[in-house]
Amino acid sequence: MHWATVELTKNSSSAAFTVVDWSPKSNYSNSCSTQVIGVSYILSWSMNVTMCENWTVYADPINRPGFQYSYWWDVATLSNDAREATVVQEAETVKNASPIWNLLYDFA
C-alpha cells in the first residue's frame, strides 16, 4: 500500500452527538528508515533510499462534529510490509440515541 484515505462523516439520519475522543490525533511524519536497494550481476551496485510514512489528519469536533479525514502515504514505494490505516472515534449522545457515521476509504 502506498497511500490510503479514511473519512468519517456524520450521517444525515444520525442523532445529534459530540465527538469526545479520536485517533490518530495529529499529523505524523517522523517514521523514516533507510532501505538499501541494489543490483548484482558481474558487478554490483547499490544505493540507500529513505522511506518515510506520513499521516495527515483533520479532526475538528467543535466546528465539524462527526467529521474526520485521515490521509496516509509512504514517500518511497519500497515497502512490502503490512500497513494499518484506521480511524477511531468516541461519541457522546443523549440516552438511547444512536450516532451514525458514513465511512469512506480508498487505497492503492
N, C-alpha and C positions, 0 to 999 in steps of 0.2 A: 504494500500500500504506500503510495507516495503522497496522497492528500486525502483528507476526509472532512466533511462538514456535518454538524449536528445542530438542528434548530428546533427549539420548543416554542410554540406559541399557544396562548390561551384560546381554547375552543369557544366559538360563539354561544354554544349551549351550556357552557360551564357556569357553575355558581361563582359568585364573587369570592376571591381568595387573595391572600397575601403570601408572597414567597418569603420564607424566613431563613432559608439556607440553600446554597447551591454549590456545585463543584463541576469543573475546576473554577477556582475563584479569581484567577488573574492570568495575565499573559505569561507564557513560559518559553524561554528561549536559551536556556543555559545547559542543554543536554547535547554537548558536542563530543565527538570522538574521532580519532584518526584511523582510517582504514587504509591498508596497503593493497594496491592492485598491481598486477604485473603480468608479463608475458615471458615465457621462456621456451626457446627452441634451441638453436645453436648458441645464440647469445641471449642474455636475459635483460629485461628492462622492467623497472617498477617505479611507482610513484605513490606518494601519500595524498590521500584525499580526505578533507574534513567533512564529516556528516553531522548535521545538526537537526534536531527535532524541535518544532515550534508549535505553540498554541497561541492563537489569538482568540480572546474570549470577550464577549459583550454580554453583560447582565446588568440590568437596571431595575431592581424590584420596586423602587419607589415610583418612577415615572412610567415604566412599562412593565407592570406586574404580569408575571406569567410568560415572559419572553427571555430566551437566552439563545445566543448564537455562538458556536464554537467552531473554529477552523484549525485543523492540524495539518502540518506539512513537513516533509523531510527535504532538506536543502539538496542533498545528493540523492541519487537513485540507486545506491548500492546496498540498501537494507533488504535483508530477506528474513528478518525475524518477525514474529507475530506482533501486532500493534493493537492497542486498545484505544478507542476513541469513544468516550462516554460522557453523558451529562446526568447529573443527579440534582433534583430539586425537591425541597421540602416545603409544603404549603400549609397555611392555616386557613380554615374556613369556619362558618357557623356550624353548629351541631347538625349532623345528618345530611349536610350538603356535600356535593362531590366536585372537586376541582378536576377539570378535564383539559388535557393538553393535546395539541396536534404535534406529531413528531415527524420531521423531515430530515432525511440524511442522504448523503451521496459520497462516493469514494472512487478512487482509481489507483 
